[in-house]
């Protein structure tokens, strides 16, 4: 079961109590805040560009440790879809992006 947080304003609060699979529709640039992660849990964030595209995400950087040391570069093409996954270790989210260029 997936959950879509409300549309802007920013920041968008991604409350993992709502679902471990969530979707963010980018109708503007968005900052994200993660809450209620459970240690050992796997989370999926589906990020969809709107018909305009060019939207960006500001990640909660102090809480995410990215594979390779840097946040993934999302596809900003109109209507692009990206898939980002996280494992929560009780302190940090270990993030990786298995699909950034889905349409």
N, C-alpha and C positions, 0 to 999 in steps of 0.2 A: 504494500500500500504506500503510495507516495503522497506527499503533502506539498502544497505550493504556498509559501509565505505571501502575505499581502503585498500588493504592488507598492511602488514608492510611497512615502518618502524613504530616503536612505538614512541611516543604515538599515539593512534588512537583518532581522534577527532570525537566525537559523536555529530553532529550538529542536534538538534531536529527540526530545520526548514526543514530538508530533509524529515522527516517522524516521526510519533510518535511510529512507530515500526521499529526497526533496528536490524541488524544481524552482529555479529562479528565472523569471522572465525579465530580461534586461530591456526596459523601456527608457532607461537613462543609465548613467554610470552609477554603480552601486558599491557601497561599502558593506561588508558582512561582519556580523558578530555571531560566534558560535556559542551555544549554551547547552547545558545538560548532557554533555557527552558521558558515556559509561565506559569505564576502563575495559579494554579488550574488544570493544564494539567496532564494527565496520560500517561506515556511512558513505552514501553516494549522493553527490550533488550534480544535478542536471542543469546546465546553464544554457538558456536559449536567447539568442539575439532577436530583436524585433525586426520588422521589415525595413527599418532604416539601417541597422547595423552600426558598427563603430563604437559600441558600448564597452566599457571596461569594468572590471571588478577590483576592488581594493580588499585584499584578504586580511584577516585578523593576524597579522604577521608575528606577533609575539607568541602565538599559540600554535603555529604550524611549522613543522620541520619538513621541508620539501625534499623529495627524491632528487638527487643531484645538487641540492643546496639552493635552488632558486625556484620561485613560483613559475608554473607553466604559462606560456603565452597563449591566451585564448584566441580562437578564430573570431575576428570581428566582422566577417562578411554577413550581410543581411540574412536572417533566418538560420544562421549556423547554430549547431548544437554541440556543446562540449560536455564531457562526462569526467568528473573529478571524484576520486575516492579518498577516504581518510580512515585510518585506524587510530583510535584514541588510546593512549597508554596510561591515562590517569592524570597526566600533566599536559602533554602536548598531543596534537594531531599530526600523525605521519601522513603526508599528502603525496599523491601521485595521480597522473592524468593518463588513463588508458585510451581515451578517445577525445581528441580536441577538434577534429575536423569533420564531424558527422553533419549531415544535412537532412 
